[in-house]
Amino acid sequence: MEEVTTVGQVMIPVQDIIKQDEDIRMARRRMESEAKRSLIVVDGDAPVGMLEWGRMMRQDDASNQTLVSDFMTRDVPLLTQDMPLDAAGQQLGSVDLETFPVVDTDGHLVGEVPRSAILRRQESTDGTTANEPIPAGAPAAATESPFSHIVNGMTVSGSDGSKLGEVSDLLSSVSGQLEALVVAHGLFGRKHKKVPSDLITSADNDQVILTIGSTEFKQLADIEQTEVS
């Protein structure tokens, strides 16, 4: 009988948390500096939602929206330590977060599970076609990333039509899904920014279009090229 891997076996100590009453501007600076796409939002020691970079960047900084609680996603899957990892993967569905909270029977946060751990488990158990050769000219798999045709050198434009830079690198998950672009910008393209894939609207005709404009793009922290090499 195949051994069942549980959430508790791949769970890591709590790392990516933020309080719901923290100032959203401080949260944005933290996510920029740490290149985080999501943070677990807590009230005391209980998870109450997730702060997602893409959602935060797409919302207006209205005067009545100043706290993390104003921007967080509240409907987030909560995992338990005894939950089989396969079942956890089914719960996640299309929720695009870097990490997921793990709670005890009382709802207290006891750890977190990186999405990559769940994806690795799903890959290892999906043996239906993993070892079969793919015939030349065969159609792409259904799980292929919608942006798999993005390549280095493509122009990156903002939602306001501004040219932001060019793709200089692609960052992918262990499953081969595109996680982020590295965009070269500035004089002679000497500066670089990491742009999460959930900020991509479309990619066609040698151009990548983002959901953010030039103002939001400039607010992304510059990174050292060695961070992604």
VOBA-1610 file (N, C-alpha, C; in pm, whole numbers, padded with zeros to 5 digits, always signed):
BEGIN
Met+00085-00120+00000Met+00000+00000+00000Met+00088+00125+00000Glu+00054+00217-00085Glu+00133+00340-00095Glu+00117+00426+00030Glu+00229+00474+00080Glu+00226+00558+00200Glu+00164+00694+00166Val+00075+00739+00252Val+00007+00867+00230Val+00088+00979+00294Thr+00124+01079+00215Thr+00196+01195+00266Thr+00095+01298+00315Thr+00115+01345+00437Thr+00023+01442+00495Thr+00082+01583+00492Val-00004+01678+00513Val+00038+01819+00519Val+00144+01838+00628Gly+00125+01770+00742Gly+00218+01785+00852Gly+00359+01743+00819Gln+00376+01652+00723Gln+00508+01604+00686Gln+00587+01703+00602Val+00518+01794+00535Val+00587+01893+00451Val+00570+02035+00506Met+00499+02046+00616Met+00475+02178+00676Met+00606+02239+00726Ile+00619+02370+00713Ile+00736+02441+00764Ile+00690+02539+00871Pro+00783+02586+00957Pro+00744+02685+01059Pro+00684+02810+00997Val+00599+02876+01071Val+00534+02998+01023Val+00638+03105+00993Gln+00632+03161+00872Gln+00728+03264+00831Gln+00658+03387+00774Asp+00572+03363+00674Asp+00517+03474+00596Asp+00384+03522+00652Ile+00388+03595+00764Ile+00264+03645+00823Ile+00270+03797+00835Ile+00151+03855+00843Ile+00140+03999+00865Ile+00009+04023+00938Lys+00004+04122+01025Lys-00117+04151+01102Lys-00215+04231+01018Gln-00345+04205+01040Gln-00447+04268+00958Gln-00459+04418+00982Asp-00409+04468+01097Asp-00419+04610+01126Asp-00293+04688+01090Glu-00200+04625+01016Glu-00078+04696+00974Glu-00108+04787+00856Asp-00029+04894+00844Asp-00045+04990+00736Asp-00011+04924+00602Ile-00096+04943+00503Ile-00077+04878+00374Ile+00049+04927+00304Arg+00091+05050+00331Arg+00213+05100+00267Arg+00336+05028+00319Met+00338+04996+00448Met+00448+04920+00504Met+00447+04777+00450Ala+00327+04723+00434Ala+00315+04588+00379Ala+00368+04583+00237Arg+00338+04686+00159Arg+00385+04690+00020Arg+00537+04698+00014Arg+00596+04780+00099Arg+00743+04791+00101Arg+00806+04657+00138Arg+00746+04588+00234Arg+00799+04459+00275Arg+00793+04357+00162Met+00680+04351+00093Met+00665+04255-00015Met+00757+04288-00131Glu+00780+04415-00155Glu+00874+04456-00260Glu+01016+04412-00227Ser+01058+04439-00104Ser+01196+04409-00065Ser+01222+04259-00056Glu+01119+04181-00019Glu+01136+04037-00003Glu+01088+03960-00126Ala+01040+04032-00227Ala+00988+03971-00350Ala+00882+03866-00319Lys+00788+03901-00229Lys+00681+03810-00189Lys+00557+03836-00274Arg+00490+03726-00312Arg+00364+03740-00386Arg+00244+03732-00293Ser+00263+03675-00174Ser+00152+03664-00080Ser+00202+03648+00061Leu+00123+03694+00159Leu+00153+03683+00301Leu+00028+03637+00375Ile+00047+03553+00477Ile-00065+03510+00560Ile-00102+03624+00654Val-00229+03662+00654Val-00278+03769+00742Val-00336+03705+00869Val-00293+03755+00986Val-00337+03695+01112Val-00405+03797+01201Asp-00495+03745+01285Asp-00555+03820+01393Asp-00519+03742+01520Gly-00420+03791+01593Gly-00366+03713+01703Gly-00287+03597+01648Asp-00329+03474+01679Asp-00260+03356+01625Asp-00350+03278+01530Ala-00450+03343+01475Ala-00542+03278+01382Ala-00533+03342+01244Pro-00520+03262+01137Pro-00517+03319+01002Pro-00656+03365+00960Val-00664+03486+00906Val-00794+03542+00866Val-00798+03578+00718Gly-00689+03556+00647Gly-00687+03586+00504Gly-00546+03585+00449Met-00533+03630+00324Met-00403+03638+00258Met-00393+03775+00190Leu-00275+03832+00197Leu-00248+03956+00125Leu-00175+03919-00003Glu-00238+03948-00117Glu-00183+03912-00246Glu-00128+04036-00317Trp-00007+04024-00368Trp+00059+04137-00434Trp-00022+04186-00554Gly-00068+04094-00638Gly-00140+04135-00757Gly-00267+04211-00724Arg-00343+04163-00627Arg-00467+04231-00590Arg-00438+04368-00529Met-00335+04376-00448Met-00300+04502-00384Met-00261+04607-00488Met-00187+04565-00590Met-00141+04659-00691Met-00254+04705-00783Arg-00358+04621-00798Arg-00468+04656-00888Arg-00572+04747-00824Gln-00570+04760-00691Gln-00668+04843-00624Gln-00615+04984-00604Asp-00707+05079-00605Asp-00671+05219-00584Asp-00638+05242-00437Asp-00544+05331-00412Asp-00509+05368-00275Asp-00607+05472-00224Ala-00732+05432-00206Ala-00834+05525-00157Ala-00805+05560-00012Ser-00852+05677+00030Ser-00821+05726+00164Ser-00876+05637+00273Asn-00986+05564+00243Asn-01044+05477+00345Asn-00989+05335+00339Gln-00886+05315+00256Gln-00821+05184+00247Gln-00675+05201+00284Thr-00645+05185+00410Thr-00510+05209+00457Thr-00451+05091+00531Leu-00532+04990+00562Leu-00485+04876+00639Leu-00481+04750+00554Val-00405+04652+00600Val-00397+04524+00532Val-00536+04461+00519Ser-00620+04477+00622Ser-00753+04418+00620Ser-00841+04473+00507Asp-00807+04592+00456Asp-00884+04651+00347Asp-00852+04586+00212Phe-00738+04518+00202Phe-00691+04464+00075Phe-00683+04312+00073Met-00691+04248+00189Met-00665+04105+00194Met-00779+04023+00133Thr-00746+03902+00089Thr-00843+03804+00044Thr-00885+03721+00164Arg-01015+03716+00190Arg-01062+03650+00312Arg-01095+03502+00292Asp-01135+03463+00174Asp-01173+03324+00148Asp-01050+03245+00106Val-00978+03191+00204Val-00852+03120+00178Val-00862+02978+00235Pro-00818+02876+00160Pro-00820+02739+00213Pro-00732+02726+00337Leu-00784+02663+00442Leu-00708+02636+00563Leu-00678+02487+00568Leu-00551+02452+00575Leu-00509+02312+00577Leu-00488+02266+00722Thr-00496+02134+00743Thr-00468+02074+00874Thr-00353+01975+00860Gln-00285+01947+00970Gln-00165+01864+00965Gln-00193+01721+00920Asp-00310+01668+00954Asp-00341+01529+00919Asp-00405+01514+00782Met-00422+01623+00710Met-00483+01620+00577Met-00385+01560+00476Pro-00427+01460+00397Pro-00340+01408+00291Pro-00302+01519+00194Leu-00179+01515+00148Leu-00131+01623+00061Leu-00208+01627-00071Asp-00252+01511-00120Asp-00332+01510-00242Asp-00464+01583-00221Ala-00526+01562-00105Ala-00652+01630-00074Ala-00630+01780-00060Ala-00516+01818-00005Ala-00483+01960+00008Ala-00471+02024-00130Gly-00410+01952-00223Gly-00396+02004-00358Gly-00530+02027-00425Gln-00626+01937-00399Gln-00760+01953-00456Gln-00832+02074-00396Gln-00806+02103-00268Gln-00868+02218-00204Gln-00819+02350-00263Leu-00692+02352-00302Leu-00633+02477-00350Leu-00698+02524-00480Gly-00732+02428-00566Gly-00796+02464-00692Gly-00709+02562-00770Ser-00770+02673-00810Ser-00698+02773-00890Ser-00646+02890-00807Val-00650+02874-00673Val-00600+02980-00585Val-00449+02994-00606Asp-00404+03112-00647Asp-00263+03133-00682Asp-00191+03206-00570Leu-00142+03129-00473Leu-00069+03185-00360Leu+00064+03112-00344Glu+00163+03178-00286Glu+00293+03115-00266Glu+00291+03014-00152Thr+00209+03040-00051Thr+00208+02955+00067Thr+00067+02950+00125Phe+00038+02844+00200Phe-00097+02825+00254Phe-00089+02796+00403Pro-00181+02854+00483Pro-00177+02836+00629Pro-00223+02698+00672Val-00158+02648+00780Val-00197+02521+00842Val-00244+02553+00984Val-00361+02501+01021Val-00418+02531+01151Val-00441+02403+01231Asp-00453+02417+01364Asp-00489+02303+01448Asp-00641+02296+01460Thr-00689+02208+01546Thr-00834+02188+01558Thr-00907+02310+01613Asp-00833+02400+01678Asp-00894+02522+01733Asp-00881+02642+01639Gly-00823+02620+01521Gly-00809+02728+01425Gly-00686+02814+01444His-00592+02771+01531His-00471+02847+01554His-00366+02813+01447Leu-00294+02912+01401Leu-00191+02892+01298Leu-00073+02816+01357Val-00039+02702+01297Val+00071+02619+01348Val+00183+02601+01246Gly+00161+02646+01124Gly+00264+02631+01021Gly+00211+02676+00887Glu+00287+02648+00785Glu+00246+02682+00649Glu+00306+02581+00552Val+00245+02569+00436Val+00293+02477+00333Val+00317+02555+00204Pro+00440+02557+00154Pro+00466+02624+00027Pro+00391+02553-00086Arg+00341+02630-00179Arg+00271+02571-00294Arg+00362+02474-00369Ser+00492+02503-00374Ser+00585+02418-00446Ser+00588+02276-00390Ala+00568+02261-00257Ala+00568+02128-00196Ala+00449+02047-00244Ile+00336+02113-00259Ile+00216+02044-00306Ile+00228+02009-00454Leu+00286+02100-00532Leu+00304+02074-00674Leu+00400+01958-00697Arg+00507+01950-00618Arg+00602+01840-00632Arg+00533+01707-00603Arg+00446+01705-00501Arg+00374+01583-00468Arg+00281+01543-00581Gln+00210+01638-00638Gln+00119+01608-00747Gln+00194+01554-00869Glu+00313+01609-00895Glu+00393+01562-01008Glu+00441+01419-00986Ser+00483+01388-00863Ser+00537+01255-00834Ser+00432+01146-00841Thr+00304+01182-00818Thr+00197+01083-00821Thr+00125+01077-00955Asp+00151+01171-01042Asp+00086+01173-01174Asp+00175+01099-01273Gly+00159+00969-01278Gly+00245+00888-01364Gly+00178+00842-01491Thr+00067+00903-01526Thr-00009+00855-01641Thr+00066+00873-01772Thr+00134+00986-01788Thr+00206+01011-01914Thr+00346+01059-01889Ala+00389+01061-01762Ala+00518+01121-01729Ala+00634+01050-01797Asn+00624+00917-01818Asn+00735+00841-01873Asn+00716+00809-02021Glu+00609+00857-02082Glu+00583+00829-02221Glu+00643+00938-02308Pro+00712+00901-02418Pro+00769+01003-02506Pro+00660+01083-02575Ile+00685+01209-02599Ile+00589+01296-02666Ile+00623+01300-02814Pro+00533+01256-02899Pro+00560+01254-03043Pro+00587+01394-03097Ala+00673+01400-03200Ala+00702+01529-03261Ala+00575+01588-03320Gly+00554+01716-03295Gly+00437+01784-03346Gly+00312+01763-03265Ala+00323+01693-03151Ala+00205+01669-03067Ala+00158+01800-03007Pro+00028+01816-02983Pro-00024+01940-02923Pro+00026+01956-02782Ala+00034+02080-02735Ala+00082+02108-02600Ala-00013+02048-02498Ala+00042+02012-02381Ala-00039+01955-02274Ala-00135+02059-02222Ala-00244+02012-02163Ala-00347+02103-02113Ala-00298+02187-01998Thr-00191+02138-01930Thr-00139+02210-01814Thr-00033+02312-01852Glu-00004+02325-01979Glu+00099+02419-02022Glu+00062+02561-01980Ser+00162+02638-01938Ser+00137+02774-01895Ser+00082+02857-02010Pro-00017+02943-01983Pro-00070+03027-02090Pro+00031+03127-02143Phe+00141+03146-02071Phe+00244+03240-02114Phe+00375+03168-02145Ser+00365+03041-02185Ser+00486+02963-02211Ser+00563+03012-02333His+00499+03094-02415His+00565+03144-02536His+00642+03273-02512Ile+00641+03323-02388Ile+00719+03444-02356Ile+00868+03409-02358Val+00947+03492-02423Val+01091+03469-02432Val+01165+03599-02402Asn+01293+03585-02374Asn+01377+03702-02348Asn+01377+03795-02470Gly+01380+03924-02440Gly+01385+04024-02546Gly+01251+04083-02584Met+01141+04021-02537Met+01009+04075-02568Met+00989+04208-02495Thr+00920+04300-02559Thr+00891+04429-02500Thr+00785+04414-02392Val+00804+04482-02279Val+00707+04481-02170Val+00640+04617-02164Ser+00506+04618-02173Ser+00431+04743-02172Ser+00331+04744-02057Gly+00298+04864-02010Gly+00204+04878-01901Gly+00061+04890-01951Ser-00034+04885-01857Ser-00175+04897-01894Ser-00209+05034-01950Asp-00121+05132-01925Asp-00143+05267-01977Asp-00075+05288-02112Gly-00019+05180-02169Gly+00044+05189-02299Gly+00191+05226-02296Ser+00246+05250-02179Ser+00386+05290-02168Ser+00478+05170-02185Lys+00594+05193-02247Lys+00695+05089-02258Lys+00775+05088-02129Leu+00778+04971-02063Leu+00843+04960-01932Leu+00984+04902-01941Gly+01009+04820-02041Gly+01140+04758-02054Gly+01132+04633-02140Glu+01226+04541-02119Glu+01229+04417-02195Glu+01248+04298-02102Val+01194+04183-02142Val+01213+04060-02063Val+01359+04019-02070Ser+01424+04005-01952Ser+01564+03963-01949Ser+01583+03825-01888Asp+01478+03773-01821Asp+01487+03640-01761Asp+01347+03591-01728Leu+01331+03460-01719Leu+01205+03396-01684Leu+01226+03309-01562Leu+01140+03322-01461Leu+01150+03243-01339Leu+01032+03146-01335Ser+01060+03017-01327Ser+00956+02916-01330Ser+00955+02832-01203Ser+00839+02771-01173Ser+00825+02682-01058Ser+00881+02545-01095Val+00882+02454-00996Val+00932+02319-01022Val+00845+02247-01124Ser+00721+02290-01142Ser+00631+02227-01238Ser+00644+02287-01378Gly+00732+02387-01391Gly+00752+02450-01521Gly+00660+02566-01548Gln+00574+02602-01451Gln+00483+02715-01469Gln+00558+02846-01447Leu+00529+02944-01530Leu+00593+03074-01517Leu+00551+03142-01387Glu+00647+03179-01304Glu+00616+03247-01178Glu+00640+03397-01186Ala+00741+03438-01262Ala+00773+03581-01267Ala+00861+03611-01388Leu+00857+03737-01428Leu+00947+03789-01530Leu+01050+03878-01463Val+01170+03879-01516Val+01267+03981-01479Val+01272+04079-01595Val+01241+04204-01565Val+01231+04307-01669Val+01349+04402-01658Ala+01425+04413-01765Ala+01535+04508-01772Ala+01480+04644-01812His+01519+04749-01740His+01466+04882-01770His+01574+04986-01739Gly+01540+05111-01763Gly+01635+05218-01736Gly+01736+05234-01848Leu+01834+05318-01825Leu+01936+05347-01926Leu+02012+05221-01964Phe+02004+05183-02092Phe+02070+05064-02145Phe+02024+04935-02076Gly+01909+04940-02010Gly+01857+04820-01946Gly+01942+04766-01834Arg+02006+04855-01761Arg+02098+04812-01655Arg+02026+04777-01524Lys+01900+04822-01509Lys+01826+04792-01388Lys+01725+04681-01415His+01686+04609-01309His+01596+04496-01327His+01489+04494-01218Lys+01369+04456-01257Lys+01259+04438-01162Lys+01198+04300-01182Lys+01155+04240-01071Lys+01088+04110-01076Lys+00938+04133-01077Val+00871+04083-01181Val+00727+04105-01199Val+00655+03970-01189Pro+00571+03948-01087Pro+00497+03822-01075Pro+00409+03797-01197Ser+00392+03670-01232Ser+00317+03635-01353Ser+00170+03674-01344Asp+00117+03690-01220Asp-00025+03726-01211Asp-00050+03872-01247Leu+00058+03946-01278Leu+00041+04084-01325Leu+00045+04092-01478Ile+00052+03976-01545Ile+00054+03973-01691Ile-00089+03965-01745Thr-00124+04056-01833Thr-00256+04054-01897Thr-00254+03967-02021Ser-00154+03989-02106Ser-00145+03913-02231Ser-00003+03918-02283Ala+00025+03830-02378Ala+00157+03827-02442Ala+00138+03783-02586Asp+00169+03873-02678Asp+00149+03843-02820Asp+00228+03943-02902Asn+00264+03899-03023Asn+00335+03988-03117Asn+00458+04051-03053Asp+00538+03969-02984Asp+00663+04014-02923Asp+00642+04121-02816Gln+00524+04123-02755Gln+00496+04222-02652Gln+00422+04157-02535Val+00467+04190-02413Val+00400+04145-02291Val+00331+04267-02229Ile+00203+04254-02200Ile+00127+04365-02142Ile+00090+04330-01999Leu+00114+04423-01907Leu+00089+04402-01765Leu-00042+04467-01722Thr-00089+04426-01604Thr-00211+04487-01548Thr-00182+04618-01478Ile-00054+04652-01464Ile-00016+04776-01396Ile+00044+04873-01496Gly+00041+05001-01461Gly+00098+05104-01546Gly+00238+05143-01502Ser+00291+05248-01562Ser+00428+05290-01535Ser+00448+05333-01389Thr+00346+05396-01329Thr+00358+05441-01190Thr+00376+05323-01096Glu+00289+05220-01112Glu+00299+05102-01025Glu+00428+05024-01052Phe+00469+05020-01179Phe+00593+04949-01215Phe+00713+05013-01145Lys+00717+05144-01143Lys+00829+05214-01079Lys+00834+05187-00929Gln+00719+05152-00870Gln+00714+05126-00726Gln+00770+04989-00691Leu+00783+04900-00791Leu+00845+04770-00765Leu+00993+04790-00736Ala+01044+04718-00638Ala+01184+04734-00599Ala+01275+04677-00708Asp+01386+04747-00734Asp+01487+04693-00824Asp+01561+04580-00755Ile+01600+04480-00833Ile+01672+04365-00779Ile+01809+04356-00845Glu+01897+04285-00777Glu+02029+04257-00836Glu+02013+04139-00929Gln+02077+04141-01044Gln+02066+04032-01140Gln+02114+03902-01079Thr+02204+03907-00980Thr+02255+03786-00918Thr+02146+03716-00836Glu+02039+03787-00800Glu+01932+03728-00722Glu+01850+03628-00802Val+01857+03636-00933Val+01775+03550-01016Val+01858+03463-01109Ser+01988+03475-01101Ser+02072+03397-01191Ser+02092+03257-01139
//
